[in-house]
Amino acid sequence: MKENILIKADNIDGLTYLGDKLKLKGAIDLVYIDPPFATNCDFTITENRASTISNSKKGEVAYTDRILGSEFIRFIRKRLELIKILLSDKGSIYLHTDYKIGHYMKVMMDEVFGIENFRNDITRVKCNPKNFKRTGYGNIKDMILFYSKGPRPIWHEPLEKYSDADLARLFPKTDKSGRRYTTVPIHAPGETNNPKKFKGLTPPSGRHWRTDVETLEQWDREGLIEWSPSGNPRKIVYASERAGKRVQDIWYQFKDPQYPVYPTEKNMDLIDRIVKTSSNRDSTVLDCFCGSGTTLKAAALNGRNWIGIDQSDFAVEATLKKLASAGIAPTDFKMIEL
């Protein structure tokens, strides 16, 4: 039986412990991490708020982000090399970073995981536009680098609901009952020799039928072929038959919490999407910079096993509170301090 685990330790020690002591090499299906961004700042917690960009000199330091430049890249790389060992062959990693350091991280991750396993550079809109003056454009986004360990990672296609504007644009026609639909060609690029005829027609030059002629005839009998005045057949696709639209690589709806309980706390729905997309219900999800425990909570609520690592007393306290808010008691997981 898999266990849920919270480890209080430097994550090098924690990751090594997972591989060497708990024998979890190749056992982790998903890693999400939101490490420091080489900001040269201390992030603090006061009685009233947790700092994000700014911080209070009166607060207590939750964590320090003072490792910079090439030293920072080496710091992250050492941890990623251990993470790769823990990842299963169907595993993925999402690394949350920003526009200042992210491009260096991309090159380093190409080396660790292989450029062929790079999946996406996801742009996450993190806040509303800022109006303060600077020599440069306002920054409202950060990035998430998505890599897999191998060529066939776990993938559950995420879909977004169509807006009213989407429906009007993508399904501009309506039938007699008011159902929205569009039409698509019943042929595709690529010519075949001696194609069968459908209603006396052959595919246009350089193209072939998308499916066999028997299926085309069945569609026609069911009223799913629309014939133009000139006799051109197209397949009818109803909006009600589509669960939603494909998610693209710019994510607008996951802005930072307005009142975070921990510095740089991320949006719960953001992590929820990642967990649902890149893990199964029997998967183990790891966050070795677990902060306030958002990843662990998302994993638990989606029926995944989880492992969190952080060395900060504030992080462990915030994680325990967040897990408790999801109905997860200390008896539901193992607490380890290294």
C-alpha positions in Angstrom: 0.0 0.0 0.0 1.4 3.4 -1.0 1.8 6.0 1.8 1.4 9.8 1.9 4.5 11.4 3.3 5.6 14.8 4.5 9.3 15.2 5.0 10.9 18.2 6.9 14.4 18.4 5.4 16.6 20.0 2.8 15.2 18.6 -0.4 18.5 17.0 -1.4 18.4 14.9 1.7 14.7 14.3 1.2 15.0 13.2 -2.4 18.0 11.0 -1.6 16.0 9.4 1.3 13.1 8.6 -1.1 15.4 6.9 -3.5 17.8 5.1 -1.2 15.8 4.3 1.9 12.2 4.1 0.6 13.2 2.5 -2.7 11.0 4.9 -4.7 13.3 5.1 -7.8 11.0 5.0 -10.8 7.9 5.2 -8.7 6.8 8.9 -9.0 4.4 9.7 -11.9 4.2 13.5 -11.5 6.4 16.2 -10.0 5.3 19.8 -9.7 7.8 22.2 -8.1 7.7 26.0 -7.6 11.3 26.6 -6.5 12.8 30.1 -5.7 13.3 32.3 -8.8 16.7 33.7 -7.9 15.1 37.0 -6.8 17.8 37.9 -4.3 15.0 38.5 -1.7 13.9 37.2 1.6 10.2 36.2 1.8 8.5 36.9 5.0 5.4 36.3 7.0 3.8 38.8 9.3 0.6 38.6 11.4 -1.4 40.2 8.5 0.0 38.7 5.3 2.6 36.6 3.5 4.9 38.5 1.2 4.9 37.9 -2.6 6.9 40.5 -4.5 7.4 42.9 -1.6 8.2 41.9 1.9 8.1 43.4 5.3 11.3 44.0 7.4 9.1 43.3 10.5 8.1 39.8 9.4 9.7 36.5 10.1 11.6 34.9 7.2 9.7 32.0 5.6 12.5 31.3 3.1 15.5 33.0 1.6 16.1 33.3 -2.1 19.7 34.5 -2.3 21.3 31.9 -4.6 21.9 33.6 -7.9 23.2 33.1 -11.4 25.1 30.0 -12.4 25.1 28.9 -8.7 21.3 28.9 -8.8 21.2 26.8 -12.0 23.5 24.2 -10.4 21.4 24.3 -7.2 18.2 23.4 -9.2 20.0 20.9 -11.6 21.3 18.8 -8.7 17.7 18.4 -7.5 16.3 17.7 -10.9 18.9 15.0 -11.4 17.6 13.3 -8.3 14.0 13.9 -9.4 14.6 12.2 -12.7 15.8 9.0 -10.9 12.5 9.0 -9.0 10.3 9.6 -12.0 8.6 6.6 -13.6 9.0 6.0 -17.4 5.5 7.5 -17.8 6.2 10.4 -15.4 6.2 14.2 -16.0 7.7 17.2 -14.3 6.2 20.8 -14.3 8.7 23.4 -13.1 7.3 26.8 -12.3 9.7 29.7 -12.9 9.7 33.2 -14.2 10.8 35.3 -17.2 14.2 36.3 -15.7 15.6 32.9 -15.0 13.2 30.6 -17.0 15.2 30.5 -20.3 18.3 29.4 -18.5 16.3 26.7 -16.7 14.9 25.6 -20.1 18.4 25.0 -21.5 19.4 23.1 -18.3 16.3 21.0 -18.3 16.9 20.1 -22.0 20.2 18.6 -20.8 18.8 16.7 -17.8 15.6 15.4 -19.4 16.4 15.5 -23.1 15.2 18.1 -25.5 13.1 15.4 -27.1 11.1 15.2 -23.9 10.2 18.9 -23.7 6.5 19.2 -24.0 5.5 22.8 -23.3 6.5 26.3 -22.1 3.2 27.3 -20.5 2.6 31.0 -20.0 0.6 31.6 -16.8 -1.0 35.0 -16.3 -0.3 35.7 -12.6 -1.8 39.1 -11.9 -3.7 42.1 -13.3 -1.7 44.7 -15.4 0.6 46.9 -13.4 0.7 50.6 -14.0 4.0 51.6 -12.3 6.6 53.1 -14.6 9.6 51.1 -15.7 11.9 50.9 -18.7 10.2 47.9 -20.2 6.8 46.3 -20.6 4.7 45.4 -17.6 5.2 41.8 -16.4 2.0 39.9 -15.7 3.1 36.3 -16.5 5.5 33.6 -15.5 6.2 30.2 -17.0 5.8 26.6 -16.4 8.3 24.2 -18.1 6.7 20.8 -18.8 8.9 17.8 -19.5 8.3 14.1 -19.6 10.8 11.4 -18.7 10.0 9.3 -21.7 8.0 9.4 -25.0 4.7 8.2 -23.6 3.8 10.1 -20.4 0.4 9.8 -18.6 -1.9 12.3 -20.4 -5.6 12.9 -19.8 -6.7 15.6 -22.3 -7.8 18.7 -20.4 -10.7 20.5 -21.9 -12.2 24.0 -21.3 -15.9 24.7 -21.6 -17.0 26.7 -24.7 -18.0 30.3 -24.0 -21.0 31.8 -25.7 -18.6 33.6 -28.0 -16.8 30.3 -28.8 -20.1 28.6 -29.6 -21.1 31.4 -32.0 -17.7 31.4 -33.7 -17.0 27.6 -33.9 -20.6 26.4 -34.4 -22.2 29.2 -36.5 -25.1 27.1 -37.9 -28.3 26.0 -36.3 -30.7 23.2 -37.4 -34.5 23.2 -37.3 -34.5 22.3 -33.6 -32.1 25.1 -32.8 -29.0 22.9 -32.2 -25.7 24.6 -33.0 -23.4 22.9 -35.4 -20.6 23.3 -37.9 -19.5 21.2 -40.9 -16.1 19.7 -41.7 -14.8 18.0 -44.9 -15.3 14.3 -45.3 -11.9 14.0 -47.1 -8.3 14.6 -46.0 -4.9 15.3 -47.7 -3.3 12.3 -49.2 -4.3 10.4 -52.4 -5.1 6.8 -52.6 -5.3 4.5 -55.7 -8.7 3.6 -57.0 -10.8 5.1 -54.2 -14.4 3.9 -53.8 -17.2 6.2 -54.8 -19.6 7.8 -52.4 -22.9 8.8 -54.0 -21.2 8.7 -57.3 -18.3 11.0 -56.1 -14.6 10.3 -55.6 -12.4 12.5 -53.4 -10.9 15.6 -54.9 -7.5 15.3 -56.5 -4.8 14.7 -53.9 -7.2 13.7 -51.2 -8.9 10.6 -49.7 -12.1 9.8 -47.8 -11.6 10.4 -44.0 -13.4 7.1 -43.3 -14.7 4.1 -45.3 -17.6 4.6 -47.7 -19.9 2.4 -45.6 -19.6 4.8 -42.7 -20.2 7.8 -45.0 -23.4 6.2 -46.2 -24.5 5.5 -42.6 -23.9 9.2 -41.8 -25.9 10.2 -44.8 -28.8 8.0 -43.7 -28.7 9.5 -40.2 -28.8 13.1 -41.6 -25.2 13.8 -40.6 -24.1 14.8 -44.0 -24.9 18.3 -45.2 -25.0 18.8 -49.0 -24.3 22.2 -50.5 -26.3 23.5 -53.4 -23.5 22.5 -55.7 -23.5 18.9 -54.3 -20.5 19.1 -52.0 -20.9 16.8 -48.9 -19.6 17.8 -45.5 -19.9 16.1 -42.1 -22.2 17.8 -39.5 -20.6 18.3 -36.0 -22.9 19.4 -33.2 -21.7 21.6 -30.4 -23.5 19.3 -27.9 -21.3 16.4 -29.0 -18.1 18.2 -28.0 -17.1 18.2 -24.3 -15.1 21.4 -24.7 -12.1 22.9 -26.5 -8.5 21.9 -26.2 -6.4 23.8 -23.6 -3.7 26.0 -25.1 -0.4 27.0 -23.7 -1.5 30.4 -22.3 -3.4 30.1 -19.0 -5.4 33.2 -18.0 -7.6 31.9 -15.2 -5.1 31.0 -12.6 -4.0 34.2 -11.0 -2.1 34.2 -7.7 -4.3 34.2 -4.5 -5.1 37.8 -3.4 -4.4 36.9 0.3 -1.8 34.1 0.3 -1.1 32.2 3.5 2.5 31.5 2.4 4.9 33.6 0.2 4.4 33.0 -3.5 1.5 30.6 -2.9 0.0 29.4 -6.2 -3.5 29.0 -7.4 -5.2 25.8 -6.3 -7.0 25.3 -9.6 -3.7 25.6 -11.5 -2.3 22.6 -9.6 -5.6 20.8 -9.9 -5.4 20.9 -13.7 -1.8 19.6 -13.7 -2.6 16.8 -11.3 -5.7 15.7 -13.3 -3.9 15.9 -16.6 -0.6 14.2 -15.9 -1.3 11.5 -13.2 -3.7 8.6 -12.6 -5.7 7.9 -9.5 -3.1 5.4 -8.3 -0.2 7.7 -9.1 2.2 9.3 -6.6 2.7 13.1 -6.9 5.8 14.7 -5.5 6.5 18.4 -4.6 9.9 18.8 -3.0 9.5 22.6 -2.6 6.0 22.1 -1.1 5.6 25.5 0.6 2.1 25.7 1.8 1.1 22.3 0.6 -1.1 23.2 -2.4 0.2 20.4 -4.5 -0.3 17.9 -1.7 -3.9 19.0 -1.2 -4.7 18.9 -4.9 -3.2 15.4 -5.1 -5.2 14.2 -2.1 -8.5 15.7 -3.3 -8.0 13.9 -6.7 -7.3 10.5 -5.1 -3.6 10.5 -5.7 -0.8 9.6 -3.3 1.5 12.4 -2.4 4.9 13.2 -1.0 6.0 16.7 0.1 9.4 18.0 1.2 10.3 21.4 2.7 12.8 22.5 5.3 10.9 25.6 6.5 9.1 25.4 9.8 6.6 27.9 8.4 6.1 25.7 5.3 5.4 22.6 7.3 3.0 24.5 9.6 1.1 26.0 6.5 1.0 22.5 4.9 -0.5 20.9 7.9 -3.2 23.5 8.1 -3.9 23.2 4.3 -4.1 19.4 4.6 -6.4 19.7 7.6 -8.7 22.1 5.6 -9.1 19.1 3.1 -10.0 16.8 5.9 -6.6 15.1 6.0 -5.6 14.3 9.6 -2.0 13.7 10.8 -2.9 10.0 11.1 -3.5 9.9 7.3 0.1 10.4 6.4 3.6 9.8 7.7 5.7 12.7 9.0 9.4 12.4 8.7 12.1 14.8 9.9 15.7 14.3 8.6 
